[in-house]
């Protein structure tokens, strides 16, 4: 029996890889190959070779404290990555919060320049929720935001439950510039959808379930320096409140909020 279990353990990665499409055809007709993926077939915390965590109070005046390596907030179950947000009194290293949540990131572990990045996910529900799938330039730690560039593959705010947003952020003359679009999508909190960007040297195409709804082209807005020819890492998180997510307040009765990620795939 032990030998059988050992053999199955060896075969499982190959089986998972076999069921993941090894190539994809882009909207422009180019064939890209799978270079990185996670199907979340494990249990407990996500693979530490692929994912790290944002930690603490990070940005935008958000109300949540992002915990690090706390299975209550981030865990794998039934082939899904679960990010769970709670209304709870929480204290860590003297910092106090009324909400906890999770933000997983490939920062320092994996990053990409160009390609198709796609995530299949079901979004959390409730006023105050602000889930996202997005990318930041690796050089943010040297040149800061927004000069590093930001690619928002998907943003959603719970007080506006039928709109999905894609946005590109950068800098010009030292000031923030951005351009985006949104699409109406029903029942995003009750079903899985595939959110994706196809990123080339000249443009980015943004999709929901392979429906193209926003294209950002080089030259669509003044950008200096141009950050989108350098590696960017991925972030998947649920923020609570903050400058956008909290515009209509936070509904404490909506907790716990659950964000489910079925897979992440990167093709180049």
N, C-alpha and C positions, 0 to 999 in steps of 0.2 A: 504493500500500500504506500509506504514512504517513497519507494522508487517511482511509483505511478504519479504521485503528487509532484515529485521533483521534475519528472518529464513534462507534466502539464505546465509547470511554472516556466520551464524553458521554452515551451511552444507558445505560450500566451502572447508574448510580444510580437512574434511572427504572425500569429493569427490576427492581432489587432491591426498590424501594419497592412496585412492583406486586405482588410475590409475598408481601409482608408484609401480614397482615390489617389493614385500616385501621380497623376497629372491633371491639369485643368486647362480648359480653353477660355481665354479671356474674352471680354466684350469686343476687343479689337482683333480676335482671331489668332492670338498667339498661344502657344502651348508652353505651360510652366510646369515645373516638377516640384513635388513635395520636398521641402527642406527641413521642416520643423512641425511638430504637432503634439497635442495632448488630448487623449480621449477620456481621461480621468477614470481609468478602470481600477484604480486602487481603492484603499480605504484610509480614513483618517486624513491627515494633512496632505496637501498636494506635493508632488515630487519636488524636493528641495534643490535638485539639479536644474530644474526648469523655472521655479517660482520663488521669489522672495516676497517681502511685505513692505508696504508703506506703514509708517508707525506714528501714532500720536495724533495731534491736531496739525494738519498739514497745510491747508489752503482755504481760501474763499470764505473765511469765517464760519465754516461748517460746524455743526453741532456734535458730530460723532467723533469718538476716539477710535482710530484704527488700531486694533490689537495685532500683535505679531505672534504667529504660531499658536494662536488660541483656537482650539478645535471647535469651540462653541460658535465662533464667527465664520470660520472657513474650514470646510471639510469636503471629502469625496464620499459619495454614496450612490450606489446603483448606476454607475457610469456617468455621474454628473459631478461637477464642482458646485458646491453650495456656498454662497455668501449670505450669511444671515445677520440681520441687523436687529438690535434689541433696544427697547426703552428700559434701561437699568442704571442704577447708580454705580459708577465704576471709578476706581482710583488707582493710579499707577505712578510711582515716583513723584508723589505730591500733586499730580495733575488729576483733576476731577472732571467727570463727564456724566451726562444724563443719558447718553446713547453710545452704543458700541457698534462697530461694523468692521468690514474687511476690505482690503485693497491688495490684490496680488499683482506682481509686476515681474517682468523679465529683466529689469535693470541689473546690469552686471553679469547677466547669464546668457542672454540672447538678444540680438538686435538685427535689423535688416534695412537695406537700402533698396527700394523698389520691390515689386512683386504683388501678389494677391494675399491679403490677410483676411481670413474669414472666421467668424465666431457664431456658433448656433446657440441661442440663449432664449430664456423666458424671463421677463422682467418683473421686478418687485412692484407691488401695488401700494398706493397710499400717498396722501398729501404729505409732502416733505421728502419723499424719496427722490434721489438723483443718481440713478445708475448710469454707468458709462463704459464704453470700450474705446480706448484711445491710445495715442502714441506720443512720445516725447523724444527729442533728439538726445543722443548719448551725451552731448557736450553741454547739457543744461547745468552740470555741476561746475563748468568753467565759465560759460558766457551767460547763464541764467535765461529765464523765460522773459519775453517770447522769442528772443534771438535764436534759441535752439530749435524753434519750430514745434508745432503741435498739430496732430492729425486726429480729429475726433471722428471715429468710424461710426459711433452711435452715442447719442446723449438723449436722455428722457427725463422729464420731470413729472412727478406723480399728480400734480394739480392740473395737468393738461394731458389726459390719458390717451389721446389718439394721435399724438405727434411724435415722430422720430426725427432727430436732428443730426446733420453732419456739418462739420465746420473745420476750416483750416485757419490756424493762427500763426502769425509771424511778426516781424518788426520792420519798421522803415523809419529812418532818421531817429532812431532811439525810441519810437513810439509803437504801441501795439496796433496791428492791423489784422482784420479777420474777414472772412467771407464764408457764408454757409447757406444751407437750404434745409427745408423740412418736408416730410411727407406724412400724409394721413394714413394711419394703419390701425385697424380695429383689433381689439382683443390681444394686444401684445403682452398683457399680463397673464393671459390664460393659454397661450400657445407658444411654441418655439418658432423663431424666425432666424434666418441667416443674415447677419450684418457683415458687410464686406467692403474693402477698398481695393481697387486695382491701381497701383502707383507706378508711374514711369517717370522718366527724366523730364517729360514735358507736361504731365497732367496727372490728376487723380480722379478716378470715377468711383462714386459711392453707390452702394446697392443695398436693397432689402429684398431677400428672396429672389435675387438675380434681376430685380427691377431697378434700372439705373434712374436715379432721381437727382443727382447733383454731380456736375463735373467742374473741377477747379483746374484751370490752365495757367501755366507760367505766363505772366503778363496780365492776369485778371485783376491784380492789385499790385501797387508798388511794394516791393519787398527788398530789403537790403540789411544784412546779407541774406542771400537765398539759402535756406537751411535744408531744403528737401532733396539734396543730393548726398546726404550723409546718413549714417545709421540712426534708426529710431527704435526704441524699445516699447513694449506693450504694457498697458495697465488695464485691469478690469476691476471695477470697484462699485460700491454703493455708498454715495455720500448722503448725509441727512441734513436738510436745511441748507444754509449757506446763501450766497448772494443770488443764486438763481433758484435752486431747489426749495428754498425757504420763503419765497416771495408771498406765498399764501399761507404761511405757517406750517406747523408740523402736527399731524393727526396722531396723537399717542395711541388711539384705539386701533391703528393699523399695524401695530407691532405684535409679534416679530414679522419683519419683512424678509422675503426669500427671493433671492436671485439665483437662477439655475443656469449653468453653462454646460452644454452638452459636449462641445469640442472646440478646440482652437487649431486652425491649420494655416500654414504659411507655405506659399508656392513662389518659386522664382525661376 
